[in-house]
Amino acid sequence: MIEQHDLRDRAAYRLVKLSRLAYRYQAVENYDGQLHVQLNRLATDYPRYGYMMQHSLHKTDGLVFNNKRTYRLYTE
């Protein structure tokens, strides 16, 4: 619409009821692979560690920031 009808960005987004942020959104790459491998390694080496203990170990390394994400990967 912008190129064909010579509209400005805001006017075109308003016509199709789309926010500028939604149009320009760039997906962030998922980096769960490395964390998933390390969680599996720790779970086999230390089977008595729960997900919170593993979360605290990985938090000191800077790999995780959210305990819900750690739980999701741990239960997989």
Buried (B, 14 or more C-beta within 10 A) or exposed (E): EEEEEEBEEEEBBEEEEEEEEEEEEEEEEEEEEEBEEBBEEBBEEEEEBEBEEBBEBBBEEEBBEEBEEBBEBBEE
